[in-house]
Amino acid sequence: MDPADVGEHLEAIAEGDRVVTHLFESHLAGYRGWRWAVTVTRVPRSRHVTVCETVLLPGPDALLAPGWVPWNERVQPGDLGVGDLMPTAPDDERLSQGYVLSDDPAVEEVSWELGLGRSRVMSREGRVETAQRWYDGDSGPEAPISVAAPRNARCGTCGFYLPLAGSLRAMFGVCGNLYAPDDGRAVSADHGCGAHSEALLGTAEQPVEELPTVYDDSEVESVAVSRGHGSVEDTEPAEELGHS
């Protein structure tokens, strides 16, 4: 060890009978706040001191790496890439055995209709957790695109909305609109966007040209009308059949 990496003596800690640990300041690059710990001892009735061990230990203000977290707790949604494998634990509470009633008739019907059941299906806890995650995320009504959409432009009333099967059918479906940002994704029935099937373009208003005035009704012109031959005066009785 380079002597320049060892600093001033900080303290001595009695570990037991004739066992003491001396702490020295560390000047080692990258180990700010760490301390050298040298443990020494001696056998009974001896004046010779023996070094037991020398180790670098973190001090109260040392920079430390974050605590170790299991990989399955570190993985975040979207971390799985092309070619990655993410095994599922045998006791994953989101899944239940396929031969056990799943309290979802639609799942059971599809699972065994060909006599080939899936070994595991989503449990009720798994479906509830999934539904809550979708509803609170970008697939729910509080997503920015949904809030900005017209209030009546909800996915449940859209012609491109494809309802899911099973117990999630009442609340979720898949968007099938090529031009919608959620195309191919699960969305809640009260989610919305500007690509609703009933968001029709209104007919543009065409200006109406003002026609020129072809007559003037501001003046009244008296015109003499002469009765032609065969006319009947108003004072004469009406003819038969109502002719006048």
Residue pairs with C-beta under 8 A, 6 or more apart in sequence:
4 27
5 26
5 27
5 28
6 24
6 25
6 26
6 27
6 36
7 24
7 25
7 26
7 27
8 24
8 25
9 22
9 23
9 24
9 25
10 23
10 24
10 25
10 35
11 22
11 23
12 20
12 21
12 22
12 23
13 20
13 21
13 23
14 20
15 21
15 39
18 41
18 42
18 43
18 44
19 39
19 40
19 41
19 52
20 39
20 40
20 41
21 37
21 38
21 39
21 40
22 37
22 38
22 39
22 40
23 35
23 36
23 37
23 57
24 35
24 36
24 37
24 38
25 35
25 36
26 34
26 35
26 36
26 56
28 34
28 56
31 56
31 62
32 61
32 62
32 63
33 58
33 59
33 60
33 61
33 62
33 63
34 56
34 57
34 58
34 59
34 62
35 56
35 57
35 58
35 59
36 54
36 55
36 56
36 57
37 54
37 55
37 56
37 57
38 51
38 53
38 54
39 51
39 52
39 53
39 54
40 49
40 50
40 51
40 52
41 49
41 50
41 52
42 48
42 49
42 50
43 50
58 64
72 89
75 86
80 86
88 95
93 123
93 125
93 126
94 122
94 123
94 125
94 126
94 129
94 130
95 120
95 121
95 122
95 123
95 126
96 102
96 120
96 121
96 122
96 123
96 126
97 119
97 120
98 111
98 117
98 118
98 119
98 120
98 121
99 117
101 108
102 108
102 111
102 121
102 122
102 123
102 124
103 124
103 167
104 121
104 124
104 127
104 166
104 167
106 165
106 166
106 167
106 169
107 121
107 122
107 166
110 165
111 117
111 118
111 121
122 130
127 166
127 167
127 168
130 168
131 168
131 171
131 172
134 140
134 172
134 186
134 187
134 188
135 141
135 171
135 188
136 142
137 143
138 145
138 182
139 172
139 182
139 185
139 186
139 187
139 188
139 191
140 146
140 188
140 190
140 191
141 147
141 188
141 190
141 191
141 192
143 191
145 181
145 192
145 193
145 194
146 190
146 191
146 192
146 193
148 194
149 192
149 193
149 194
149 196
150 192
150 194
150 196
150 199
153 192
153 193
153 194
153 196
153 198
153 199
154 189
154 190
154 191
154 192
154 196
155 161
155 173
155 175
155 187
155 188
155 189
155 190
155 191
155 192
155 193
156 173
156 189
156 190
157 196
157 198
158 177
158 196
158 197
158 198
159 197
159 198
160 175
160 176
160 177
160 180
160 195
160 197
161 173
161 174
161 175
161 176
161 187
161 189
162 173
162 174
162 175
162 176
163 169
163 172
163 173
164 172
164 173
164 174
164 186
170 189
171 188
171 189
172 186
172 187
172 188
172 189
173 186
173 187
173 189
174 184
174 185
174 186
174 187
175 182
175 183
175 184
175 185
175 187
176 183
176 184
177 183
177 195
177 197
179 195
180 193
180 195
181 193
181 195
182 191
182 193
232 239
232 244
238 244
